[in-house]
Structures are given as C-alpha cells and as structure tokens.
C-alpha cells in the first residue's frame, strides 16, 4: 500500500478514536433525558436516570465478585427490567452476557453453563425447578443470584444466597465502568436455537452490537422516544439488539413476562406502543384474540416479523387491525435481523397477490451489513439475478459474529471463502432482493427432482383450515424421498389427507405435492421456529 500525505502524522489517538460499543447509549440517554420513562413493567415506572444507576450498581457488584474481561454471566430471565439491566451492567465490567433460553430443559441449560464457563447466574424464581436440575448436572459452580419479580405470583423458590434487589442495593450507582479495550471484545454469548439439534455458542462483539442496534433504529424508522413492547424474547439474539437500540432514541421499554393477546392489546391501548417484534405466532394470537381480549388503539403500530413470510391473508388482516408489518431475515450468527424487505412505495399500487409475493421476499441488507449475496457454494461466484437460480445466502460485514465459542472447526467452515455461509438456499432478483427457498438440508430430492419445502408450505398455508404447516423429506422406496406434510388445523376446522393433497395439486406440480399428510402439533422452538429435525425423525418413524 502506497503511503500518502493522509497517512502521515494523522494517527489514531484517544481523542479521535474510541471503540464502538452500545454502552454509551444508556449513559447519554440518562444525561439528556434523566426523567423520561425508560421502563414500564406492571405498575413499575423507571426513569433513564434510575435505569443507568441500577445498571452501574449491577456492574459494581459483579466486579466486586471478580467478574472482568471475558468472564461469562448467565441470565435465565424473562422480559423484565433485570434483563435490560444485564445488557448494560454485565458488559460494563468487561464481562460477557449469556442469555439463556427460558424454555429449554435442564440438560441443555447445564451444557450452556459449562460450555460458557458461567461464573454468575442470575435466575428468575419461575425457572427454579429447571435451574435446580441444571445446577446439579453442570460442573461449574456459579454464584447464583435469584430474581424475585414482584409481577410474578406463580410457583418457584430461591436457589442462591442473595436476591437480585439486595445484590443491587449494595452496589455503587456511580461505579466508574470502563469502555472495552477493543471493540472486538466479546459482549454476548448466544446459543443457537436448536432447530438443527446442534446448538453452538455464537459470540458477539461490541462493534457489531453497536452497529446492529443503530441499524435497527434506521431500518425501523423509529424516530425519537418510541414505545417498544417486548414480545420478542430478550434471550433470543439479545432481543435482536433492541435492549441497546431503544436507548439511542430514549424510548420506553414495555416489558411482558408472557405474550398473551389481552396483555398485548392492553399495552397498545394504555402505553401507546409504537413498535414491537414477534414471530408469526404473535400475529396469530392478535388476530385470533377473543372480543373481550381486544382493545382499541389510535396509533399505527410497526410490527417486525422474521421466520416464514406471513401469508397474504394474514398481512391483510394485520393491516386492517392497525399494524404495519415489515418482514426481516437473519440468523443468530448475524445478531438477529440483518436483512429487511425494504418496501418500495411504487408497489402499493399493485394487486394484493402481487404485493404478497413481494412481501414474501426477504429483501436487502441492513445499512450496517457490508455484503449480502446468493453464491454458488462450490465456486463462490454469484448466481444469476434471475429469481430462479438457487444458491446459498451469504453474509459479510461487521454484524457477523466473531465465531463459535471453542469450536474452531465449525467457525472455519462457516467463514470459508471469506463469507459467512448461512446454510439457507435462495434466489436473487434483478432488483437485488433475495428470497429464501429452503435450508440446504431441507431440500427434498424426489426422483432426482429438487423440491423446496418452503414452496410446498406456502401452498399449504393458503388452505383456509391450516394454522401451521411444515414439510420435510420422508424416505420413499420408489422416489428416494417424498414430501411429508405436518399440519396444525385452526380451532374448529377440519380437513382430510386427501383434501389437503388435492388442494396442493391445484397450486403445485404434481411431483411437489405431499405424498403423506400428518395432522399433529408442529414442534417449535421458544422463538416460534419450526423444529424440522424433530419432524424428520417423526417422518422416518412413520
């Protein structure tokens, strides 16, 4: 590289270069808007000054107990004020926050605690049964801090020697927390959701957390002082980085321990909620709410959803109910959402079915993502932008994970060729938008023909009686594999296997239609993703 005048006597120094991190977002919000409501939780109202002081108290106590750079603090918490405080207090010490999936069993929790070498565990009383079993199974012996949420009145017990509020009471609200020495330092550890049955520890860095959090504000057009409702679990990709995002614009977090239709409608009406994120199952809960669960609200509400694109009927119903739905796409390895279906206003004039087809596309990269493409995984060259040629969706940029903790082999494979390999198969259109067609392992090869399970599922979701559908390969003596559909019917609805197959034949080529239909509850992860590895096991056992 040639040295120029711009490279001489213009070095980095503390005055002109600081590591990127989301931690100053809260400090700034508390300085500029100290009295503004930061958190609502049941009857609790907490200001930004209090939020910041409590986070510093937490940091000071963790530091007093030996937590420093690279030490893991695990949190088994629902969407509560304590979980928000952990997102600041833990990294203020240099520690790494490991948010645990509250719906997992004791064995997997024990694995996570051991693999992440947790030194502290902050756990909600609701999950004491699972945590007691996990602590008996794991080798590490973390300091256990119980969180006894006043909003929770269900069963459970304290397991540790100190309760969260008592722990914070001893802390210093003026604790002099430090910036990370390097923006590449780890800020969070997230275990993948287990849709593949092989959880890995995904490591985030401060730089990526800062950029994704900021990108959320831009992508969501959130403006100043939004009111954000927590229906997305904060344990999932650190709540898509929204615990950090909301501080940027001094917004209000409305916490929900459990997602129930009445509680969501109450929050919309009582607190003026402007934004929320959720899986398609949350949309279903809202649209199927009973009359006495619903409340009127005057504001337009932005609803961000990931996973499978909502069917046309659902999009129309959400629009009519006062929600603007935006389709996002991402993975744990890219801090949650890193791709958005950025809606072009010219498309508003198109007929409903054409709009739905456009809505089904995953879209274009977030501002913070430097590279998004559909590549041939063998040649690593882009596939034609024809909306038909299948390739693997790949990411490159500052909101891609550091790698998998203690798993060099998987990390190398994920980054082969200088791109993050998502494992998702998709196409790219002439306008640059991508659309997923399947996971590479979910493509069904029947009689030598490739069948996209997503395409078959799209056809099934158009049936008026179908509430949830998933298609996997079933071993077939004649064809090698054949599509097997698992279907949940809407309450009060009925259908037969023959009827479902006939429906598909009206929409798909015959070879793509399910050969088998099973009516059963479709297993899902806690974040609403369908667990196809379990369905494949069920299909093999048929």
C-alpha positions in Angstrom: 0.0 0.0 0.0 1.4 3.4 -1.0 1.9 5.9 1.8 0.4 9.3 1.1 0.2 12.6 3.0 -3.1 11.4 4.5 -1.1 8.6 6.3 1.5 10.9 7.8 1.1 12.5 11.3 -2.6 11.5 11.3 -2.6 8.6 13.7 -5.3 7.2 15.9 -5.3 8.6 19.4 -7.9 8.6 22.3 -9.2 12.0 21.1 -10.2 10.8 17.6 -10.7 7.0 18.0 -12.8 5.2 20.6 -14.0 1.5 20.4 -17.6 1.2 19.2 -19.9 -0.2 21.8 -23.6 0.2 22.7 -22.8 1.1 26.4 -22.6 4.9 25.9 -26.2 4.8 24.5 -27.6 4.4 28.0 -25.2 6.9 29.6 -26.3 9.6 27.0 -30.0 8.9 27.4 -29.6 9.2 31.2 -27.7 12.5 30.8 -30.0 14.1 28.3 -33.4 12.7 29.4 -32.9 11.6 33.0 -36.6 11.9 34.0 -38.0 10.2 30.9 -39.6 6.8 31.5 -37.3 4.1 30.3 -39.0 1.0 31.6 -42.6 0.0 32.3 -43.3 -3.3 34.0 -46.7 -3.8 35.5 -47.1 -0.9 38.0 -43.4 -0.1 37.8 -42.2 3.0 36.1 -38.4 3.5 36.0 -36.6 6.6 34.6 -33.5 6.7 32.5 -31.5 8.1 35.5 -32.7 5.1 37.5 -32.0 2.6 34.7 -28.4 3.8 34.3 -27.8 3.9 38.1 -29.1 0.4 38.6 -27.0 -0.9 35.7 -23.9 0.6 37.3 -24.9 -0.9 40.7 -25.1 -4.3 39.0 -21.7 -3.7 37.3 -20.0 -2.7 40.5 -21.3 -5.7 42.4 -20.3 -8.1 39.6 -16.8 -6.6 39.6 -16.6 -6.9 43.3 -17.3 -10.6 42.9 -14.5 -11.0 40.4 -16.2 -10.5 37.0 -13.9 -8.9 34.5 -13.0 -9.1 30.8 -14.0 -12.4 29.2 -16.0 -13.7 32.2 -19.4 -15.1 31.5 -22.5 -14.0 33.4 -25.6 -16.2 32.5 -29.1 -14.9 32.8 -32.2 -17.1 33.0 -34.8 -14.3 32.9 -38.0 -13.4 31.0 -38.6 -10.0 29.5 -38.1 -8.0 32.7 -36.3 -4.9 33.9 -33.5 -7.1 35.3 -32.8 -8.5 31.9 -32.5 -5.0 30.4 -30.1 -4.0 33.2 -28.0 -7.2 32.5 -27.5 -6.0 28.9 -25.6 -2.9 30.3 -24.3 -4.0 33.7 -22.6 -7.2 32.6 -20.6 -5.6 29.7 -19.8 -2.6 31.8 -17.4 -4.9 33.7 -15.9 -6.4 30.5 -18.0 -9.5 31.1 -19.9 -11.4 28.5 -23.7 -11.8 28.9 -25.1 -15.3 28.1 -28.9 -15.0 27.9 -30.4 -18.5 28.4 -33.5 -19.7 26.6 -36.1 -20.0 29.4 -37.9 -22.8 27.7 -35.0 -25.3 27.3 -34.6 -28.3 29.5 -32.2 -28.7 32.4 -29.6 -30.8 30.4 -29.2 -28.1 27.7 -29.0 -25.3 30.3 -26.4 -27.3 32.1 -24.4 -27.7 28.8 -24.6 -24.0 28.2 -23.4 -23.1 31.7 -20.5 -25.5 31.4 -19.5 -24.6 27.8 -19.7 -20.9 28.6 -18.0 -21.4 32.0 -20.5 -19.2 33.7 -19.2 -17.5 36.9 -22.5 -15.9 37.8 -26.1 -17.0 37.1 -29.0 -14.5 37.6 -32.2 -16.6 37.5 -35.9 -15.8 37.9 -37.8 -17.7 40.5 -40.2 -19.0 37.9 -37.5 -21.3 36.4 -36.2 -22.6 39.7 -37.2 -26.2 39.0 -35.2 -26.3 35.7 -32.3 -24.4 37.2 -32.0 -26.6 40.3 -31.8 -29.6 38.0 -29.3 -27.9 35.7 -27.0 -26.8 38.6 -27.0 -30.5 39.8 -25.9 -31.6 36.3 -23.3 -29.0 35.4 -19.6 -28.9 36.5 -19.4 -25.2 37.0 -20.5 -23.6 40.3 -21.6 -20.1 39.6 -22.7 -17.5 42.1 -26.5 -17.8 42.0 -28.5 -14.6 42.2 -32.3 -15.0 42.5 -34.6 -12.5 40.8 -38.0 -12.4 42.6 -40.1 -10.3 40.2 -43.0 -8.6 42.0 -45.1 -9.0 38.9 -44.8 -12.9 39.1 -47.0 -14.6 41.6 -46.6 -18.2 40.5 -44.6 -21.2 41.9 -40.9 -21.3 42.4 -38.2 -21.0 45.0 -35.0 -19.1 45.6 -31.8 -21.2 44.9 -29.0 -18.8 45.8 -27.7 -16.9 48.7 -28.8 -13.4 47.6 -31.8 -11.9 45.9 -31.2 -9.5 42.9 -32.6 -6.3 44.6 -30.5 -7.0 47.7 -27.4 -7.5 45.5 -28.0 -4.2 43.7 -28.7 -2.4 47.0 -25.0 -2.9 47.9 -23.8 -1.6 44.6 -22.4 1.7 43.6 -24.7 3.9 41.4 -21.7 6.0 40.4 -19.5 3.0 39.5 -16.8 4.0 37.1 -17.4 1.4 34.4 -14.9 1.2 31.5 -15.2 1.1 27.8 -14.0 -2.2 26.2 -10.3 -2.1 25.5 -11.1 -3.3 22.0 -14.4 -3.1 20.1 -13.6 -6.7 19.0 -14.0 -7.8 22.7 -16.9 -10.2 23.3 -20.1 -8.6 24.6 -22.6 -11.6 24.4 -22.8 -15.3 24.0 -25.9 -16.8 22.4 -26.5 -20.5 21.8 -28.3 -21.2 18.5 -32.0 -22.1 18.9 -31.5 -25.8 18.2 -33.6 -26.2 15.0 -30.8 -28.4 13.8 -30.4 -30.2 17.1 -26.7 -29.0 17.3 -26.5 -25.8 19.5 -23.4 -23.7 19.1 -22.1 -20.8 21.2 -22.3 -17.7 18.9 -20.0 -14.9 20.1 -20.9 -11.2 19.5 -18.5 -8.3 19.8 -19.1 -4.7 21.0 -18.7 -3.2 17.5 -21.4 -5.4 16.0 -23.8 -4.8 18.9 -23.3 -1.0 18.4 -23.9 -1.2 14.6 -26.8 -3.6 14.7 -28.5 -1.6 17.4 -28.1 1.6 15.5 -29.2 -0.1 12.3 -32.5 -1.2 14.0 -33.4 2.5 14.6 -32.7 3.4 10.9 -34.4 0.3 9.5 -37.4 0.7 11.8 -37.7 4.4 11.2 -38.1 4.6 14.9 -37.7 8.4 15.5 -37.4 9.9 18.9 -39.0 8.3 22.0 -40.7 5.3 20.5 -42.6 2.9 22.9 -41.3 -0.6 22.3 -43.3 -3.7 23.5 -41.3 -6.7 24.5 -43.0 -9.7 22.8 -39.7 -11.0 21.3 -37.7 -12.8 24.0 -34.6 -10.9 25.1 -32.8 -14.2 25.3 -33.1 -14.6 21.5 -30.1 -12.8 19.9 -30.1 -10.4 22.7 -33.6 -9.3 21.7 -32.3 -8.5 18.2 -30.1 -5.9 20.0 -33.2 -3.8 20.8 -32.2 -3.5 24.5 -29.4 -1.3 23.2 -31.3 0.3 20.3 -34.0 1.9 22.4 -31.5 3.9 24.5 -30.3 5.6 21.3 -33.6 7.4 21.0 -34.5 7.4 24.7 -37.6 5.3 24.1 -39.7 3.3 26.5 -39.4 -0.4 27.1 -42.7 -2.1 28.0 -41.9 -5.4 29.5 -44.1 -8.5 29.2 -43.3 -11.7 31.1 -45.6 -13.7 28.9 -47.1 -12.9 25.5 -50.8 -13.1 25.7 -53.3 -11.3 23.4 -55.0 -9.4 26.2 -51.7 -8.1 27.7 -50.5 -7.0 24.2 -53.8 -5.2 23.5 -53.7 -3.5 26.9 -50.2 -2.3 26.3 -51.1 -0.9 22.9 -54.0 1.0 24.3 -52.6 2.0 27.7 -49.0 2.8 26.8 -49.2 3.9 23.2 -46.9 1.2 22.0 -45.4 2.2 18.6 -43.2 -0.8 17.8 -42.9 -4.5 18.5 -41.2 -7.6 17.1 -42.5 -11.0 17.0 -42.8 -14.4 15.3 -45.8 -15.2 13.1 -47.3 -16.9 16.1 -47.7 -13.5 17.8 -49.6 -12.2 14.8 -51.9 -15.3 15.0 -52.5 -14.6 18.7 -53.5 -11.0 18.0 -55.8 -11.8 15.0 -57.5 -14.7 16.8 -58.0 -12.8 20.1 -61.4 -13.0 21.7 -63.6 -9.9 21.7 -63.1 -9.3 25.4 -59.3 -9.5 25.0 -59.2 -6.8 22.4 -58.7 -3.0 22.9 -58.9 -0.1 20.5 -55.8 1.9 19.9 -55.4 5.0 17.7 -51.7 4.9 16.7 -50.3 2.9 13.8 -48.1 0.1 15.2 -44.9 -1.1 13.4 -44.7 -4.9 13.6 -41.4 -6.5 12.7 -41.5 -10.2 12.0 -39.0 -12.8 10.9 -39.1 -16.5 10.0 -41.5 -17.5 7.3 -43.2 -14.7 5.4 -46.8 -14.1 6.5 -49.5 -15.3 4.1 -51.4 -12.7 2.1 -54.5 -13.1 4.3 -52.5 -12.5 7.5 -50.8 -9.4 6.1 -54.2 -8.0 5.0 -55.8 -8.7 8.4 -52.8 -7.2 10.3 -53.1 -4.0 8.1 -56.8 -3.8 8.9 -56.1 -4.2 12.6 -53.7 -1.2 12.6 -50.3 -2.9 12.2 -47.7 -2.1 9.6 -45.8 -5.4 9.1 -42.2 -5.4 8.0 -40.5 -8.7 7.1 -37.0 -9.2 8.4 -34.5 -12.0 8.0 -31.4 -13.0 9.8 -29.7 -15.6 12.0 -28.2 -15.8 15.4 -24.8 -15.5 13.7 -25.7 -12.1 12.4 -27.1 -10.6 15.6 -30.6 -11.4 14.6 -32.1 -9.4 11.7 -29.6 -8.1 9.1 -31.9 -8.2 6.0 -35.1 -6.3 5.5 -37.9 -6.3 2.9 -37.5 -2.6 2.3 -40.9 -1.7 0.9 -40.9 0.4 -2.3 -43.9 2.8 -2.3 -44.4 2.1 -6.0 -45.6 -1.4 -5.1 -48.6 0.0 -3.2 -50.5 0.2 -6.5 -50.1 -3.5 -7.3 -52.9 -6.0 -6.7 -52.9 -7.9 -3.4 -51.5 -11.2 -4.6 -48.6 -9.3 -6.3 -47.9 -7.3 -3.1 -47.9 -10.6 -1.1 -45.4 -12.1 -3.5 -43.1 -9.1 -3.0 -43.7 -9.2 0.8 -42.5 -12.9 0.8 -39.0 -11.8 -0.3 -36.5 -11.5 2.5 -35.1 -8.3 0.9 -31.9 -6.3 1.0 -29.1 -5.8 3.6 -29.3 -3.6 6.6 -27.2 -0.4 6.4 -24.7 -2.0 8.9 -24.2 -5.1 6.7 -21.5 -4.7 4.1 -22.2 -7.7 2.0 -25.2 -9.9 1.2 -25.4 -12.2 -1.8 -26.5 -15.5 -3.2 -23.5 -17.5 -4.2 -22.7 -20.9 -5.7 -21.1 -22.6 -2.6 -18.8 -24.6 -4.9 -17.4 -21.7 -7.0 -18.2 -18.9 -4.5 -19.5 -16.9 -7.5 -22.8 -15.0 -7.5 -25.7 -16.8 -9.1 -27.6 -15.0 -11.9 -30.1 -12.4 -10.7 -33.0 -14.1 -12.4 -35.2 -15.0 -9.4 -34.8 -18.7 -10.3 -31.2 -19.9 -9.9 -30.6 -21.4 -6.5 -27.6 -20.6 -4.4 -26.6 -20.2 -0.8 -27.3 -16.9 1.0 -24.1 -15.5 2.4 -23.2 -12.5 4.6 -20.1 -10.4 5.0 -19.6 -7.5 7.4 -19.3 -6.0 10.9 -22.6 -7.5 12.1 -21.4 -11.1 11.6 -20.4 -13.0 14.7 -16.8 -13.4 15.9 -17.3 -17.2 15.6 -18.4 -20.2 17.6 -17.0 -20.5 21.1 -14.5 -23.3 21.5 -15.4 -24.7 18.0 -12.7 -23.8 15.6 -13.8 -26.4 13.0 -17.4 -25.0 12.7 -16.1 -21.5 12.7 -13.7 -22.2 9.8 -16.4 -23.9 7.9 -18.9 -21.0 8.5 -16.4 -18.5 7.1 -14.9 -20.5 4.3 -14.1 -18.3 1.3 -14.4 -15.0 3.2 -18.2 -15.1 3.6 -20.5 -16.4 6.4 -22.4 -19.4 5.0 -25.9 -19.2 6.2 -27.0 -22.7 5.1 -30.1 -21.0 3.6 -30.8 -21.5 -0.1 -32.3 -18.7 -2.0 -32.5 -16.7 -5.3 -31.7 -13.1 -6.2 -33.9 -10.9 -8.3 -32.8 -8.3 -10.9 -33.5 -5.6 -8.3 -31.1 -7.2 -5.8 -33.7 -8.5 -3.4 -33.2 -12.0 -2.2 -35.8 -14.7 -1.4 -35.3 -17.8 0.6 -36.3 -21.1 -0.9 -35.1 -23.5 1.8 -32.4 -24.6 4.2 -29.8 -26.6 2.4 -30.6 -29.6 4.5 -34.4 -29.2 3.9 -34.4 -29.5 0.2 -36.3 -32.7 -0.7 -34.8 -34.7 -3.6 -37.6 -36.9 -5.0 -36.9 -38.9 -8.1 -33.9 -36.7 -8.9 -36.0 -33.5 -8.7 -35.3 -30.8 -6.1 -38.4 -29.8 -4.2 -38.4 -26.7 -2.0 -40.2 -27.4 1.3 -41.0 -23.6 1.6 -42.8 -23.7 -1.7 -45.0 -26.6 -0.6 -45.6 -24.9 2.8 -46.7 -21.7 1.0 -49.4 -23.7 -0.8 -50.5 -25.4 2.4 -50.8 -22.1 4.3 -53.3 -20.9 1.6 -55.7 -23.6 2.7 -58.3 -21.9 4.9 -58.2 -24.6 7.6 -54.4 -24.6 8.1 -52.9 -22.8 11.1 -49.3 -24.2 10.9 -47.6 -26.3 8.3 -44.2 -27.8 7.8 -42.9 -30.1 5.1 -39.9 -32.5 5.4 -38.5 -35.4 3.4 -39.8 -38.9 4.2 -37.8 -41.9 3.0 -39.5 -43.4 -0.1 -38.6 -46.8 -1.6 -39.6 -45.6 -5.1 -38.5 -42.0 -5.2 -35.8 -41.9 -2.6 -37.6 -39.2 -0.7 -41.1 -37.7 -0.9 -42.7 -34.7 0.7 -44.3 -35.3 4.1 -46.6 -32.5 5.5 -47.2 -31.9 9.2 -50.3 -29.7 9.7 -51.9 -28.0 12.6 -55.6 -27.1 11.9 -57.2 -23.9 13.1 -59.6 -24.4 16.1 -63.0 -25.7 14.9 -61.7 -26.5 11.4 -61.3 -30.0 9.8 -59.6 -31.4 6.8 -58.6 -34.8 5.4 -55.3 -36.0 3.9 -57.0 -36.5 0.5 -58.4 -32.9 0.7 -55.0 -31.4 1.5 -53.2 -33.3 -1.3 -55.9 -32.3 -3.8 -55.6 -28.6 -2.6 -51.8 -28.7 -3.3 -52.3 -30.3 -6.7 -54.3 -27.2 -7.6 -51.3 -25.0 -6.8 -48.2 -27.1 -7.5 -46.7 -29.5 -9.9 -47.8 -33.0 -9.0 -44.3 -34.2 -8.0 -44.1 -31.4 -5.5 -47.3 -32.3 -3.6 -47.1 -34.1 -0.3 -47.4 -37.9 -0.5 -48.2 -38.0 3.2 -50.1 -35.7 5.5 -49.9 -35.9 9.3 -52.3 -33.9 11.4 -50.4 -33.1 14.7 -49.0 -30.2 16.7 -45.9 -28.9 14.9 -42.9 -28.7 17.3 -41.4 -25.2 17.6 -38.6 -23.6 19.4 -39.3 -20.9 22.0 -38.9 -18.3 19.4 -41.5 -19.8 17.1 -39.2 -21.6 14.7 -40.4 -25.0 13.5 -38.0 -27.8 14.6 -37.6 -29.7 11.4 -35.0 -32.0 12.8 -37.7 -33.4 15.1 -40.2 -33.6 12.2 -37.6 -35.5 10.1 -37.3 -38.0 13.0 -41.1 -38.4 13.1 -41.3 -38.8 9.3 -38.6 -41.6 9.4 -40.6 -43.4 12.1 -43.9 -43.4 10.1 
